[in-house]
Amino acid sequence: MKYRIIIIFSLILLSGALRAQDQKVQNRPYTDLRSLHFGVLVGTHLQDLEFVNRGPQTITSADGTQVEQTIVTDQDRWDNGFTVGVLAELRLNTYFQFRVAPAMYFGTRHIMFHNLTQLDNNGNPTEKTQELKTAYISSALDIIAAAPRMNNHRPYVLVGINPMINLSGKNDDIVKLKSYDTYLEFGVGCDFYLPFFKLRPELKFMYGLTNCLDTKHVNQMRNGELIPYTNSVTEAHSKIIALTFHFE
């Protein structure tokens, strides 16, 4: 899925570059001269969690006996979601812009727990799953460096910081994420100047800079059987690949 998004986006940029070889009448020739402008954005994204597993852990049962268990936790696929938001962009000079883009990211992460100690009838590790719903409020702060405009196309690159607030999470979840995270993001895009508005498809890569795992969540667990699964990971970093369409 993620490779399809990258390939499709690359083809869009390539087709735009090929069409830009011949001189054409420019649409909205003064749109980039505005000191401040606004817009809306919609898109899709893929999200993943990079876990650090604890390894073997000693479990004390109700009768006081102790056993050693090894549980491996992973998000076994890139899960998709959708994004909506608004933006405000400040023109710094001919080639650089500063953008603030408040948005919401909705999605669900599929978490797998493999208990290597407890085996099923076929000798395979027993498994548990968790559908970890996510709803983030973000406010990306990006610096955009754009190439000179050629006809009705203008490619650019960006880098920025994206703080996020996590609105999801329940006390009975096996794994719970913290309420705050901060992402480093970089990406590429291209402005397409249409007769009535500017369309900006953008591909962005985001990596969480902090440990987003709520390590204190185990103290809120009511089901003691799930505590070894909660304790199976010590750290998690979030990764997101976002394909967004800006309308300005």
GROMACS elastic network, one bead per residue, 0.5 to 0.9 nm:
[ bonds ]
;  ai    aj funct       b0    kb
    1     4     6  0.51882   500
    1     5     6  0.65805   500
    1     6     6  0.89419   500
    1    46     6  0.84808   500
    1    78     6  0.80726   500
    1    80     6  0.88129   500
    2     5     6  0.52505   500
    2     6     6  0.64561   500
    2     7     6  0.87826   500
    2    45     6  0.87648   500
    2    46     6  0.69553   500
    2    78     6  0.77184   500
    2   241     6  0.76040   500
    3     6     6  0.50919   500
    3     7     6  0.60939   500
    3     8     6  0.85331   500
    4     7     6  0.51192   500
    4     8     6  0.60182   500
    4     9     6  0.84437   500
    5     8     6  0.52433   500
    5     9     6  0.60706   500
    5    10     6  0.85226   500
    5   203     6  0.85447   500
    5   243     6  0.73861   500
    6     9     6  0.52216   500
    6    10     6  0.60953   500
    6    11     6  0.86676   500
    6   203     6  0.76357   500
    6   243     6  0.86717   500
    7    10     6  0.51107   500
    7    11     6  0.62460   500
    7    12     6  0.87449   500
    8    11     6  0.51556   500
    8    12     6  0.63504   500
    8    13     6  0.88780   500
    9    12     6  0.50759   500
    9    13     6  0.64280   500
    9    14     6  0.86608   500
    9   189     6  0.87065   500
    9   201     6  0.79253   500
    9   202     6  0.80101   500
    9   203     6  0.72351   500
    9   243     6  0.82728   500
   10    13     6  0.52103   500
   10    14     6  0.61218   500
   10    15     6  0.85990   500
   11    15     6  0.59811   500
   11    16     6  0.84293   500
   12    15     6  0.52749   500
   12    16     6  0.61897   500
   12    17     6  0.86750   500
   12   190     6  0.88905   500
   12   201     6  0.87015   500
   13    16     6  0.51116   500
   13    17     6  0.61922   500
   13    18     6  0.87243   500
   13   155     6  0.79059   500
   13   189     6  0.77954   500
   13   190     6  0.67319   500
   14    17     6  0.50867   500
   14    18     6  0.62421   500
   14    19     6  0.86864   500
   15    18     6  0.51561   500
   15    19     6  0.62466   500
   15    20     6  0.85951   500
   16    19     6  0.52362   500
   16    20     6  0.61729   500
   16   152     6  0.87697   500
   16   153     6  0.67083   500
   16   190     6  0.84347   500
   16   192     6  0.81672   500
   17    20     6  0.50668   500
   17    21     6  0.69194   500
   17   150     6  0.87626   500
   17   153     6  0.74900   500
   17   154     6  0.88750   500
   17   155     6  0.87370   500
   18    21     6  0.57615   500
   18    22     6  0.85987   500
   19    22     6  0.68034   500
   19   153     6  0.89078   500
   20    23     6  0.70701   500
   20    24     6  0.80524   500
   20   150     6  0.61757   500
   20   151     6  0.60827   500
   20   152     6  0.72500   500
   20   153     6  0.67874   500
   21   150     6  0.80620   500
   21   151     6  0.84617   500
   22   151     6  0.80282   500
   23    26     6  0.88256   500
   23   150     6  0.79522   500
   23   151     6  0.61198   500
   24   150     6  0.89175   500
   24   151     6  0.56209   500
   24   152     6  0.77387   500
   25   151     6  0.68200   500
   25   152     6  0.80522   500
   26    29     6  0.56990   500
   26   150     6  0.88076   500
   26   151     6  0.54745   500
   26   152     6  0.57226   500
   26   193     6  0.77598   500
   26   194     6  0.89216   500
   26   195     6  0.88476   500
   27    30     6  0.87810   500
   27    31     6  0.89741   500
   27   151     6  0.81288   500
   27   152     6  0.64109   500
   27   193     6  0.57105   500
   27   194     6  0.59146   500
   27   195     6  0.53020   500
   27   196     6  0.81197   500
   27   197     6  0.88277   500
   28    31     6  0.55886   500
   28    32     6  0.86041   500
   28   152     6  0.87408   500
   28   193     6  0.67033   500
   28   194     6  0.74397   500
   28   195     6  0.65530   500
   28   196     6  0.75870   500
   28   197     6  0.77596   500
   28   198     6  0.82557   500
   29    32     6  0.75058   500
   29    33     6  0.86164   500
   29   152     6  0.87703   500
   29   193     6  0.85698   500
   30    33     6  0.53980   500
   30    34     6  0.73991   500
   31    34     6  0.60498   500
   31    37     6  0.88725   500
   31   193     6  0.89403   500
   31   198     6  0.84596   500
   32    35     6  0.80789   500
   32    91     6  0.78223   500
   32    94     6  0.82453   500
   33    36     6  0.88178   500
   33    91     6  0.76749   500
   33    94     6  0.82024   500
   34    37     6  0.66631   500
   34    90     6  0.83441   500
   34    91     6  0.70203   500
   35    89     6  0.82529   500
   35    90     6  0.58025   500
   35    92     6  0.77585   500
   36    88     6  0.70737   500
   36    89     6  0.56556   500
   36    91     6  0.62423   500
   37    87     6  0.84105   500
   37    88     6  0.58431   500
   37    89     6  0.55165   500
   37    90     6  0.69045   500
   37    91     6  0.85828   500
   37   248     6  0.75747   500
   38    86     6  0.75271   500
   38    87     6  0.55663   500
   38    89     6  0.63194   500
   38   247     6  0.88236   500
   38   248     6  0.62224   500
   39    85     6  0.88451   500
   39    86     6  0.57535   500
   39    87     6  0.52368   500
   39    88     6  0.66258   500
   39    89     6  0.84993   500
   39   246     6  0.68438   500
   39   247     6  0.55248   500
   40    84     6  0.78193   500
   40    85     6  0.58691   500
   40    87     6  0.59366   500
   40    88     6  0.89055   500
   40   101     6  0.87722   500
   40   245     6  0.84826   500
   40   246     6  0.58481   500
   40   247     6  0.54463   500
   40   248     6  0.67522   500
   41    83     6  0.77890   500
   41    84     6  0.56909   500
   41    85     6  0.51827   500
   41    86     6  0.57233   500
   41    87     6  0.73912   500
   41   101     6  0.85938   500
   41   103     6  0.81279   500
   41   244     6  0.66430   500
   41   245     6  0.55394   500
   41   247     6  0.61537   500
   41   248     6  0.87018   500
   42    82     6  0.76238   500
   42    83     6  0.54783   500
   42    85     6  0.65736   500
   42    86     6  0.87305   500
   42   103     6  0.89791   500
   42   243     6  0.87598   500
   42   244     6  0.57682   500
   42   245     6  0.54986   500
   42   246     6  0.67506   500
   42   247     6  0.86039   500
   43    81     6  0.87336   500
   43    82     6  0.57613   500
   43    84     6  0.66338   500
   43   242     6  0.73055   500
   43   243     6  0.56488   500
   43   245     6  0.57735   500
   43   246     6  0.85492   500
   44    80     6  0.70409   500
   44    81     6  0.56966   500
   44    83     6  0.56335   500
   44    84     6  0.87900   500
   44   105     6  0.87035   500
   44   241     6  0.86989   500
   44   242     6  0.60215   500
   44   243     6  0.55038   500
   44   244     6  0.64072   500
   45    79     6  0.82205   500
   45    80     6  0.55082   500
   45    81     6  0.53277   500
   45    82     6  0.59039   500
   45    83     6  0.71390   500
   45   105     6  0.81985   500
   45   106     6  0.89814   500
   45   107     6  0.85401   500
   45   240     6  0.66670   500
   45   241     6  0.54728   500
   45   243     6  0.59062   500
   45   244     6  0.80306   500
   46    78     6  0.56820   500
   46    79     6  0.53227   500
   46    81     6  0.63431   500
   46    82     6  0.86737   500
   46   107     6  0.85657   500
   46   239     6  0.82576   500
   46   240     6  0.55416   500
   46   241     6  0.51315   500
   46   242     6  0.64034   500
   46   243     6  0.87434   500
   47    77     6  0.87081   500
   47    78     6  0.55191   500
   47    79     6  0.54166   500
   47    80     6  0.63285   500
   47    81     6  0.77433   500
   47   107     6  0.80139   500
   47   108     6  0.85254   500
   47   109     6  0.73464   500
   47   238     6  0.72540   500
   47   239     6  0.56403   500
   47   241     6  0.65144   500
   47   242     6  0.85248   500
   48    75     6  0.64828   500
   48    76     6  0.84882   500
   48    77     6  0.71148   500
   48    78     6  0.53001   500
   48    79     6  0.67291   500
   48   109     6  0.71874   500
   48   110     6  0.89684   500
   48   237     6  0.84876   500
   48   238     6  0.59179   500
   48   239     6  0.51581   500
   48   240     6  0.64307   500
   48   241     6  0.89117   500
   49    74     6  0.74940   500
   49    75     6  0.59299   500
   49    78     6  0.86651   500
   49   109     6  0.81464   500
   49   111     6  0.87757   500
   49   236     6  0.62792   500
   49   237     6  0.57025   500
   49   239     6  0.61733   500
   49   240     6  0.88848   500
   50    74     6  0.73837   500
   50    75     6  0.75034   500
   50   235     6  0.82499   500
   50   236     6  0.53737   500
   50   237     6  0.50752   500
   50   238     6  0.62338   500
   50   239     6  0.74998   500
   51    73     6  0.70702   500
   51    74     6  0.63027   500
   51    75     6  0.80339   500
   51   213     6  0.88700   500
   51   233     6  0.65375   500
   51   234     6  0.76469   500
   51   235     6  0.58017   500
   51   237     6  0.66593   500
   51   238     6  0.88303   500
   52    73     6  0.83923   500
   52    74     6  0.89230   500
   52   232     6  0.87363   500
   52   233     6  0.56542   500
   52   234     6  0.57771   500
   52   235     6  0.50454   500
   52   236     6  0.61720   500
   52   237     6  0.87438   500
   53    71     6  0.79853   500
   53    72     6  0.62914   500
   53    73     6  0.66131   500
   53    74     6  0.86339   500
   53   231     6  0.88256   500
   53   232     6  0.57938   500
   53   234     6  0.60759   500
   53   235     6  0.74419   500
   54    57     6  0.74901   500
   54    70     6  0.83122   500
   54    71     6  0.81346   500
   54    72     6  0.81753   500
   54   231     6  0.73667   500
   54   232     6  0.52198   500
   54   233     6  0.51130   500
   54   234     6  0.58754   500
   54   235     6  0.87800   500
   55    69     6  0.82983   500
   55    70     6  0.55618   500
   55    71     6  0.67378   500
   55    72     6  0.73000   500
   55   232     6  0.68723   500
   55   233     6  0.81558   500
   56    68     6  0.63711   500
   56    69     6  0.55248   500
   56    71     6  0.73404   500
   56   232     6  0.84039   500
   57    67     6  0.83574   500
   57    68     6  0.55137   500
   57    69     6  0.54789   500
   57    70     6  0.63178   500
   57    71     6  0.84734   500
   57   228     6  0.78702   500
   57   231     6  0.84109   500
   57   232     6  0.79048   500
   58    66     6  0.64371   500
   58    67     6  0.56648   500
   58    69     6  0.63922   500
   58    70     6  0.89093   500
   58   228     6  0.88577   500
   59    65     6  0.82553   500
   59    66     6  0.54428   500
   59    67     6  0.52674   500
   59    68     6  0.59496   500
   59    69     6  0.69597   500
   59   228     6  0.72151   500
   60    63     6  0.80282   500
   60    64     6  0.58259   500
   60    65     6  0.56713   500
   60    67     6  0.65946   500
   60    68     6  0.88342   500
   61    64     6  0.53615   500
   61    65     6  0.54993   500
   61    66     6  0.62306   500
   61    67     6  0.78545   500
   62    65     6  0.74722   500
   63    66     6  0.89722   500
   68   117     6  0.78954   500
   69   115     6  0.73999   500
   69   116     6  0.73024   500
   69   117     6  0.53900   500
   69   118     6  0.79019   500
   69   228     6  0.80304   500
   70   114     6  0.84153   500
   70   115     6  0.60865   500
   70   116     6  0.55195   500
   70   117     6  0.58556   500
   70   118     6  0.88310   500
   70   228     6  0.88531   500
   70   232     6  0.76895   500
   71   113     6  0.65828   500
   71   114     6  0.54723   500
   71   116     6  0.58218   500
   71   117     6  0.75101   500
   71   228     6  0.77212   500
   71   229     6  0.67033   500
   71   231     6  0.89179   500
   71   232     6  0.57224   500
   71   233     6  0.86566   500
   72   112     6  0.82061   500
   72   113     6  0.57774   500
   72   114     6  0.50759   500
   72   115     6  0.64982   500
   72   116     6  0.73875   500
   72   229     6  0.85592   500
   72   232     6  0.66769   500
   72   233     6  0.79617   500
   73    76     6  0.88683   500
   73   111     6  0.71944   500
   73   112     6  0.57218   500
   73   114     6  0.63426   500
   73   115     6  0.87683   500
   73   229     6  0.80047   500
   73   232     6  0.67900   500
   73   233     6  0.68379   500
   74    77     6  0.87201   500
   74   110     6  0.86615   500
   74   111     6  0.58542   500
   74   112     6  0.54151   500
   74   113     6  0.67091   500
   74   114     6  0.85588   500
   75    78     6  0.76210   500
   75    79     6  0.88026   500
   75   109     6  0.69932   500
   75   110     6  0.57351   500
   75   112     6  0.59739   500
   75   113     6  0.88477   500
   76   110     6  0.69041   500
   76   111     6  0.66542   500
   76   112     6  0.65142   500
   77   109     6  0.84005   500
   77   110     6  0.71980   500
   77   111     6  0.86652   500
   78   109     6  0.79354   500
   78   110     6  0.84695   500
   78   240     6  0.88747   500
   79   107     6  0.74048   500
   79   108     6  0.65943   500
   79   109     6  0.57812   500
   79   110     6  0.70810   500
   80   106     6  0.88398   500
   80   107     6  0.63188   500
   80   108     6  0.73887   500
   80   109     6  0.83094   500
   81   105     6  0.71010   500
   81   106     6  0.54422   500
   81   108     6  0.70519   500
   82   104     6  0.83750   500
   82   105     6  0.60427   500
   82   106     6  0.55281   500
   82   107     6  0.67123   500
   82   242     6  0.88621   500
   83   103     6  0.68499   500
   83   104     6  0.56726   500
   83   106     6  0.64430   500
   83   107     6  0.89945   500
   83   242     6  0.84166   500
   83   243     6  0.89788   500
   83   244     6  0.76431   500
   84   102     6  0.87976   500
   84   103     6  0.55475   500
   84   104     6  0.55714   500
   84   105     6  0.70240   500
   84   106     6  0.88518   500
   84   244     6  0.88306   500
   85   101     6  0.69197   500
   85   102     6  0.57150   500
   85   104     6  0.61650   500
   85   105     6  0.88928   500
   86   100     6  0.85811   500
   86   101     6  0.57328   500
   86   102     6  0.57741   500
   86   103     6  0.63556   500
   86   246     6  0.86145   500
   87    99     6  0.69706   500
   87   100     6  0.56659   500
   87   102     6  0.63659   500
   87   103     6  0.83298   500
   87   246     6  0.84874   500
   87   248     6  0.87450   500
   88    98     6  0.85243   500
   88    99     6  0.58088   500
   88   100     6  0.53745   500
   88   101     6  0.64127   500
   88   102     6  0.88565   500
   89    97     6  0.66319   500
   89    98     6  0.57024   500
   89   100     6  0.63617   500
   89   101     6  0.83410   500
   90    96     6  0.89426   500
   90    97     6  0.55988   500
   90    98     6  0.51161   500
   90    99     6  0.62169   500
   90   100     6  0.85693   500
   91    94     6  0.76373   500
   91    95     6  0.84995   500
   91    96     6  0.66646   500
   91    98     6  0.65681   500
   91    99     6  0.87540   500
   92    95     6  0.77395   500
   92    96     6  0.54690   500
   92    97     6  0.51484   500
   92    98     6  0.68621   500
   93    96     6  0.54596   500
   93    97     6  0.70398   500
   94    97     6  0.83317   500
   94   146     6  0.83909   500
   94   148     6  0.82832   500
   95   144     6  0.80047   500
   95   145     6  0.56593   500
   95   146     6  0.51176   500
   95   147     6  0.65669   500
   95   148     6  0.72461   500
   96   143     6  0.69940   500
   96   144     6  0.55123   500
   96   146     6  0.63515   500
   97   142     6  0.82577   500
   97   143     6  0.59034   500
   97   144     6  0.50856   500
   97   145     6  0.67925   500
   97   146     6  0.81869   500
   98   141     6  0.74121   500
   98   142     6  0.58395   500
   98   144     6  0.62590   500
   99   140     6  0.76999   500
   99   141     6  0.58854   500
   99   142     6  0.51971   500
   99   143     6  0.64819   500
   99   144     6  0.74692   500
  100   139     6  0.65272   500
  100   140     6  0.56583   500
  100   142     6  0.66540   500
  101   138     6  0.78848   500
  101   139     6  0.53614   500
  101   140     6  0.51103   500
  101   141     6  0.68398   500
  101   142     6  0.83362   500
  102   137     6  0.73456   500
  102   138     6  0.55136   500
  102   140     6  0.63461   500
  102   141     6  0.89524   500
  103   136     6  0.81479   500
  103   137     6  0.59618   500
  103   138     6  0.52748   500
  103   139     6  0.62643   500
  103   140     6  0.80195   500
  104   135     6  0.69604   500
  104   136     6  0.54291   500
  104   138     6  0.60800   500
  104   139     6  0.87623   500
  105   134     6  0.76633   500
  105   135     6  0.56582   500
  105   136     6  0.50153   500
  105   137     6  0.66744   500
  105   138     6  0.76611   500
  106   133     6  0.79333   500
  106   134     6  0.58024   500
  106   136     6  0.66030   500
  107   132     6  0.85593   500
  107   133     6  0.60048   500
  107   134     6  0.52351   500
  107   135     6  0.66154   500
  107   136     6  0.89760   500
  108   131     6  0.62812   500
  108   132     6  0.54463   500
  108   134     6  0.56539   500
  108   135     6  0.86254   500
  109   130     6  0.79684   500
  109   131     6  0.57531   500
  109   133     6  0.62133   500
  109   134     6  0.74221   500
  110   129     6  0.70805   500
  110   130     6  0.60052   500
  110   132     6  0.63652   500
  110   133     6  0.87754   500
  111   128     6  0.83499   500
  111   129     6  0.55593   500
  111   130     6  0.50280   500
  111   131     6  0.63664   500
  111   132     6  0.70673   500
  111   175     6  0.85819   500
  112   127     6  0.69563   500
  112   128     6  0.59871   500
  112   130     6  0.66652   500
  113   126     6  0.82242   500
  113   127     6  0.54446   500
  113   128     6  0.50386   500
  113   129     6  0.61552   500
  113   130     6  0.83409   500
  113   229     6  0.70289   500
  113   232     6  0.86371   500
  114   117     6  0.89145   500
  114   118     6  0.89872   500
  114   125     6  0.58848   500
  114   126     6  0.59195   500
  114   128     6  0.68309   500
  115   118     6  0.56678   500
  115   119     6  0.74913   500
  115   125     6  0.53068   500
  115   126     6  0.52945   500
  115   127     6  0.61946   500
  115   128     6  0.83003   500
  115   229     6  0.84106   500
  116   119     6  0.68307   500
  116   124     6  0.79647   500
  116   126     6  0.71455   500
  116   127     6  0.89789   500
  117   125     6  0.69222   500
  117   126     6  0.82920   500
  118   123     6  0.88693   500
  118   124     6  0.83769   500
  118   125     6  0.59946   500
  118   126     6  0.59462   500
  119   122     6  0.75591   500
  119   123     6  0.51860   500
  119   124     6  0.51694   500
  119   126     6  0.54154   500
  120   123     6  0.52793   500
  120   124     6  0.54940   500
  120   125     6  0.62996   500
  120   126     6  0.58035   500
  121   124     6  0.74573   500
  122   125     6  0.88905   500
  123   126     6  0.88932   500
  124   127     6  0.89947   500
  128   229     6  0.88127   500
  130   173     6  0.76958   500
  130   174     6  0.71383   500
  130   175     6  0.80600   500
  131   173     6  0.89604   500
  132   168     6  0.85821   500
  132   169     6  0.76702   500
  132   173     6  0.77624   500
  132   174     6  0.89861   500
  132   175     6  0.78811   500
  132   176     6  0.79849   500
  133   168     6  0.65255   500
  133   169     6  0.73059   500
  134   166     6  0.70345   500
  134   167     6  0.72536   500
  134   168     6  0.53861   500
  134   169     6  0.75389   500
  135   165     6  0.83527   500
  135   166     6  0.59535   500
  135   167     6  0.54278   500
  135   168     6  0.56312   500
  136   164     6  0.60521   500
  136   165     6  0.54231   500
  136   167     6  0.59575   500
  136   168     6  0.77874   500
  137   163     6  0.85197   500
  137   164     6  0.55195   500
  137   165     6  0.51388   500
  137   166     6  0.66826   500
  137   167     6  0.75230   500
  138   162     6  0.64749   500
  138   163     6  0.57883   500
  138   165     6  0.64121   500
  138   166     6  0.88645   500
  139   161     6  0.86128   500
  139   162     6  0.58144   500
  139   163     6  0.60785   500
  139   164     6  0.68280   500
  140   160     6  0.70145   500
  140   161     6  0.59657   500
  140   163     6  0.67137   500
  140   164     6  0.85314   500
  140   183     6  0.88380   500
  140   185     6  0.86654   500
  141   159     6  0.85329   500
  141   160     6  0.54705   500
  141   161     6  0.54198   500
  141   162     6  0.60643   500
  141   163     6  0.85529   500
  142   158     6  0.64082   500
  142   159     6  0.55838   500
  142   161     6  0.65820   500
  142   162     6  0.81978   500
  142   185     6  0.83299   500
  142   186     6  0.85534   500
  143   157     6  0.85603   500
  143   158     6  0.55936   500
  143   159     6  0.56384   500
  143   160     6  0.60821   500
  144   156     6  0.67242   500
  144   157     6  0.59138   500
  144   159     6  0.68835   500
  144   160     6  0.87073   500
  145   155     6  0.88615   500
  145   156     6  0.55516   500
  145   157     6  0.54754   500
  145   158     6  0.61501   500
  145   159     6  0.88062   500
  146   149     6  0.82820   500
  146   154     6  0.68196   500
  146   155     6  0.59825   500
  146   157     6  0.64862   500
  146   158     6  0.85186   500
  146   190     6  0.86440   500
  147   150     6  0.86912   500
  147   154     6  0.60966   500
  147   155     6  0.58224   500
  147   156     6  0.59238   500
  147   157     6  0.87625   500
  148   154     6  0.64950   500
  148   155     6  0.81754   500
  149   152     6  0.70723   500
  149   153     6  0.59867   500
  149   155     6  0.79409   500
  149   191     6  0.88277   500
  150   153     6  0.54818   500
  150   154     6  0.62317   500
  151   154     6  0.82118   500
  151   193     6  0.85007   500
  152   191     6  0.77636   500
  152   192     6  0.57708   500
  152   194     6  0.74170   500
  153   190     6  0.66860   500
  153   191     6  0.54328   500
  153   193     6  0.63764   500
  154   189     6  0.85394   500
  154   190     6  0.53991   500
  154   192     6  0.69069   500
  154   193     6  0.85060   500
  155   188     6  0.75827   500
  155   189     6  0.57779   500
  155   191     6  0.61464   500
  155   192     6  0.88823   500
  156   187     6  0.86373   500
  156   188     6  0.58421   500
  156   189     6  0.54372   500
  156   190     6  0.58758   500
  156   191     6  0.79306   500
  157   186     6  0.75275   500
  157   187     6  0.57691   500
  157   189     6  0.63723   500
  157   190     6  0.85994   500
  158   185     6  0.80916   500
  158   186     6  0.54199   500
  158   187     6  0.53491   500
  158   188     6  0.62821   500
  158   189     6  0.82582   500
  158   204     6  0.85242   500
  159   184     6  0.77919   500
  159   185     6  0.57119   500
  159   187     6  0.66831   500
  160   183     6  0.84704   500
  160   184     6  0.61501   500
  160   185     6  0.53315   500
  160   186     6  0.63971   500
  161   182     6  0.70919   500
  161   183     6  0.57867   500
  161   185     6  0.60335   500
  161   186     6  0.87932   500
  162   181     6  0.85309   500
  162   182     6  0.56848   500
  162   184     6  0.63699   500
  162   185     6  0.70049   500
  162   206     6  0.83704   500
  163   180     6  0.75106   500
  163   181     6  0.59551   500
  163   183     6  0.61138   500
  163   184     6  0.87983   500
  164   179     6  0.82602   500
  164   180     6  0.57991   500
  164   181     6  0.52838   500
  164   182     6  0.59401   500
  164   183     6  0.77492   500
  165   178     6  0.86441   500
  165   179     6  0.55843   500
  165   181     6  0.66373   500
  165   182     6  0.88203   500
  166   169     6  0.80109   500
  166   177     6  0.77666   500
  166   178     6  0.69604   500
  166   180     6  0.59090   500
  166   181     6  0.77303   500
  167   179     6  0.67900   500
  168   176     6  0.88107   500
  168   177     6  0.82942   500
  168   179     6  0.80908   500
  169   172     6  0.86706   500
  169   173     6  0.70506   500
  169   175     6  0.87302   500
  169   176     6  0.58576   500
  169   177     6  0.68049   500
  169   178     6  0.84623   500
  169   179     6  0.85808   500
  170   173     6  0.53911   500
  170   174     6  0.89591   500
  170   176     6  0.71722   500
  171   174     6  0.83012   500
  171   176     6  0.77655   500
  171   217     6  0.72840   500
  171   220     6  0.62111   500
  171   221     6  0.66600   500
  171   222     6  0.85436   500
  172   175     6  0.87191   500
  172   176     6  0.88573   500
  172   220     6  0.78946   500
  172   221     6  0.62667   500
  172   222     6  0.72799   500
  172   223     6  0.79809   500
  173   176     6  0.60773   500
  173   217     6  0.88325   500
  173   221     6  0.82086   500
  173   230     6  0.87063   500
  174   217     6  0.86692   500
  174   218     6  0.84415   500
  174   221     6  0.80887   500
  174   226     6  0.65814   500
  174   227     6  0.77229   500
  174   229     6  0.67314   500
  174   230     6  0.53345   500
  175   213     6  0.77276   500
  175   214     6  0.77837   500
  175   215     6  0.89629   500
  175   217     6  0.76935   500
  175   218     6  0.86140   500
  175   229     6  0.80614   500
  175   230     6  0.56467   500
  175   231     6  0.88023   500
  175   233     6  0.87268   500
  176   212     6  0.88558   500
  176   213     6  0.64323   500
  176   214     6  0.56311   500
  176   215     6  0.82255   500
  176   217     6  0.65677   500
  176   230     6  0.85735   500
  177   180     6  0.84702   500
  177   212     6  0.55808   500
  177   215     6  0.84810   500
  177   217     6  0.86414   500
  177   236     6  0.86287   500
  178   181     6  0.72818   500
  178   211     6  0.84547   500
  178   212     6  0.52943   500
  178   213     6  0.57278   500
  178   215     6  0.85274   500
  179   212     6  0.81240   500
  179   214     6  0.84032   500
  180   212     6  0.73368   500
  181   208     6  0.66758   500
  181   209     6  0.74744   500
  181   210     6  0.63109   500
  181   211     6  0.79132   500
  181   212     6  0.61241   500
  181   238     6  0.87124   500
  182   207     6  0.82929   500
  182   208     6  0.56661   500
  182   209     6  0.57924   500
  182   210     6  0.65726   500
  182   212     6  0.89443   500
  183   206     6  0.58422   500
  183   207     6  0.51617   500
  183   209     6  0.56115   500
  183   210     6  0.80976   500
  183   238     6  0.83214   500
  183   239     6  0.84346   500
  184   205     6  0.83180   500
  184   206     6  0.56320   500
  184   207     6  0.54235   500
  184   208     6  0.64699   500
  184   209     6  0.66774   500
  185   204     6  0.67112   500
  185   205     6  0.55267   500
  185   207     6  0.65097   500
  185   208     6  0.88724   500
  186   203     6  0.86698   500
  186   204     6  0.57166   500
  186   205     6  0.55677   500
  186   206     6  0.67838   500
  187   202     6  0.71512   500
  187   203     6  0.55516   500
  187   205     6  0.59246   500
  187   206     6  0.86615   500
  188   201     6  0.88196   500
  188   202     6  0.58802   500
  188   203     6  0.55803   500
  188   204     6  0.65731   500
  189   200     6  0.67534   500
  189   201     6  0.57360   500
  189   203     6  0.61603   500
  189   204     6  0.84041   500
  190   199     6  0.83742   500
  190   200     6  0.57106   500
  190   201     6  0.61347   500
  190   202     6  0.67963   500
  191   198     6  0.66525   500
  191   199     6  0.59482   500
  191   201     6  0.71742   500
  191   202     6  0.89035   500
  192   197     6  0.87429   500
  192   198     6  0.57222   500
  192   199     6  0.50651   500
  192   200     6  0.60639   500
  192   201     6  0.82867   500
  193   196     6  0.82485   500
  193   197     6  0.66030   500
  193   199     6  0.64358   500
  193   200     6  0.85938   500
  194   197     6  0.53856   500
  194   198     6  0.55681   500
  194   199     6  0.70338   500
  195   198     6  0.80482   500
  197   247     6  0.68305   500
  197   248     6  0.58575   500
  198   246     6  0.79859   500
  198   247     6  0.59293   500
  198   248     6  0.51140   500
  199   245     6  0.69462   500
  199   246     6  0.58091   500
  199   247     6  0.50442   500
  199   248     6  0.65723   500
  200   244     6  0.80786   500
  200   245     6  0.55882   500
  200   247     6  0.65243   500
  200   248     6  0.79215   500
  201   243     6  0.72600   500
  201   244     6  0.57982   500
  201   246     6  0.63068   500
  201   247     6  0.89448   500
  202   242     6  0.79829   500
  202   243     6  0.57407   500
  202   244     6  0.52361   500
  202   245     6  0.62980   500
  202   246     6  0.78251   500
  203   241     6  0.74174   500
  203   242     6  0.58381   500
  203   244     6  0.65459   500
  204   240     6  0.81975   500
  204   241     6  0.58591   500
  204   242     6  0.51231   500
  204   243     6  0.64499   500
  204   244     6  0.80001   500
  205   239     6  0.77872   500
  205   240     6  0.60713   500
  205   242     6  0.64570   500
  206   238     6  0.82397   500
  206   239     6  0.57007   500
  206   241     6  0.62443   500
  206   242     6  0.78783   500
  207   237     6  0.74217   500
  207   238     6  0.60511   500
  207   240     6  0.65224   500
  207   241     6  0.88955   500
  208   211     6  0.76704   500
  208   212     6  0.77127   500
  208   236     6  0.89454   500
  208   237     6  0.54271   500
  208   239     6  0.61551   500
  208   240     6  0.85367   500
  209   212     6  0.86086   500
  209   237     6  0.71593   500
  209   238     6  0.82977   500
  210   213     6  0.89177   500
  210   236     6  0.82876   500
  210   237     6  0.66668   500
  210   238     6  0.86487   500
  211   214     6  0.83312   500
  211   234     6  0.89886   500
  211   235     6  0.57049   500
  211   236     6  0.53858   500
  211   237     6  0.56033   500
  211   238     6  0.84214   500
  212   215     6  0.89327   500
  212   235     6  0.72822   500
  212   236     6  0.56443   500
  212   237     6  0.59252   500
  212   238     6  0.71650   500
  213   216     6  0.88260   500
  213   217     6  0.88159   500
  213   233     6  0.85216   500
  213   234     6  0.75120   500
  213   235     6  0.57203   500
  213   236     6  0.53244   500
  213   237     6  0.77345   500
  214   217     6  0.55730   500
  214   218     6  0.84879   500
  214   235     6  0.86222   500
  215   218     6  0.68233   500
  215   219     6  0.88649   500
  215   230     6  0.86816   500
  215   231     6  0.82625   500
  215   233     6  0.87105   500
  215   234     6  0.69980   500
  215   235     6  0.79619   500
  216   219     6  0.58630   500
  216   220     6  0.77058   500
  217   220     6  0.54398   500
  217   221     6  0.69022   500
  217   230     6  0.80053   500
  218   221     6  0.52987   500
  218   222     6  0.89084   500
  218   227     6  0.64447   500
  218   230     6  0.62588   500
  218   231     6  0.70965   500
  219   222     6  0.84790   500
  221   224     6  0.69406   500
  221   226     6  0.77236   500
  221   227     6  0.68513   500
  221   230     6  0.86611   500
  222   225     6  0.89207   500
  222   226     6  0.85492   500
  222   227     6  0.86587   500
  223   226     6  0.57216   500
  223   227     6  0.70926   500
  224   227     6  0.53063   500
  224   228     6  0.81015   500
  225   228     6  0.69538   500
  225   229     6  0.81717   500
  226   229     6  0.53159   500
  226   230     6  0.63843   500
  226   231     6  0.87583   500
  227   231     6  0.60676   500
  227   232     6  0.85155   500
  228   231     6  0.50092   500
  228   232     6  0.60246   500
  229   232     6  0.50593   500
  229   233     6  0.78968   500
  230   233     6  0.68268   500
  231   234     6  0.70848   500
  233   236     6  0.77303   500
